[in-house]
Each structure stands twice: as structure tokens, then as C-alpha cells.
Amino acid sequence: QVQLQESGPGLVKPSQTLSLTCTVSGGSITTSYYTWNWIRQPPGKGLEWMGVIHYDGSTYYSPSLKSRTSISRDTSKNQFSLHLSSVTPEDTAVYYCNAIRIITNTVYWGQGTQVTVSS
């Protein structure tokens, strides 16, 4: 039902902040039926959950990334965004947003967007 699409720059310089936006259609980010997440996959590695924003705007982050990660939302645009500060080349990855419909445990994925951290 819901569709998600990531957008943002594909190249970020070291020490800068990586910012990506997930645009949602087919479901409201303010409904409690879903959770809204950011996940990334570095080259040759597995998926890494980064954080979540809930219907009421509350957030929770992976402990390993908490100090550098912020998730925000714009309810008027039905969007939520990822902000990862002080990036290094190890932050190079494909970044995904997804949504989980709680009562069915159905996961809806964006297509992913490649972000490279390089000078």
C-alpha cells in the first residue's frame, strides 16, 4: 500500500552532514499503523538499522550511531528525513527508508540511494 522514495545528494564530503529525505505516498507518517525507519548497507556488508520515527514524532536510534544521527519529519509533505553528522568514508553505503505495518508485520522498502563519502 505505501510507497517510499529516498532522495538527496549522492556525494558528501568528510566531516559534513549527510541528509536524505524519504517521501511517502499511500499512507500517512502520522498514523500509528506504521513505523518509519532508516537502514543502510555498506559495500559487502549486511543491513544496518539506523533509527526510527514513530507516528507521534518520537525517535529512537541505533546505539552505535545515536550520537551522530537525527531523524525529523515534515508532516505537511508526508516526509521524514535522516541527518548523519561528521561523516567519514566508512559511512559510504546504500541508504534505505522503510515502513513496517505493525498489525501485519509487512515491510515496505524504498529503492535505496547510494551515498558516497569522499573528498
Helices and strands as residue ranges (DSSP letters): E 3-7, E 11-12, E 18-25, E 34-41, E 48-53, E 59-61, G 66-68, E 69-74, E 79-84, G 89-91, E 93-101, E 106-109, E 113-117
